[in-house]
Amino acid sequence: MFLVTKIVHVSNSQVVAVKNAIKYSCYHECCDCFLPKAVDEFFSKQEGQKLDMKALQQEKAALKKLENVKKDHEKRVGGLQKAQVESSC
């Protein structure tokens, strides 16, 4: 952004109005630069959180399946041990 100045004789109210216009212009130019970046960052973080939650849910599901397999294995081993004891008697 380039600022070109010109010296002219104006009243104080006109100077204030010009300063406010410049501040407004600079503010909106900064917002135009900042807002898309902020929106991108927000949605990137949101997408990252969704992926983290999905990974966590998959991990919990895998642990639950593993626990069920362990229980089933113990149940089968117990049944085989019981059958072995009964057949040896």
Buried (B, 14 or more C-beta within 10 A) or exposed (E): EEEEEEEEEEEEEEEEEEEEEEEEEEEEEEEEEEEEEEEEEEEEEEEEEEEEEEEEEEEEEEEEEEEEEEEEEEEEEEEEEEEEEEEEE
